[in-house]
Amino acid sequence: MIGTTAEGVMLILFGIVIVFLLFVVKLMHTRINQLLAEMNDLDGKVNLTSNEIEELTKNVKEFKDIKF
C-alpha cells in the first residue's frame, strides 16, 4: 500500500503542500487584482485633480488679465 511506506507519506505530504501553495497563489492573485483596480481608481482621481488645477490656473490668469 502507498500510504504505509516513507515514500508514500512524503508523496501525500508534498501533494497537500502543493495544493496549499496553489491556494495561496490564488489568494495573492486575487489581492493583486484588487490593488491594481484600486490604483486605477486613484490614478483617475489624481488626473481629475490635475485637470482641475490646470483649469483653476487658467481662470486665475484670465482674471488677472481683466482690466477694471
Buried (B, 14 or more C-beta within 10 A) or exposed (E): EEEEEEEEEEEEEEEEEEEEEEEEEEEEEEEEEEEEEEEEEEEEEEEEEEEEEEEEEEEEEEEEEEEE
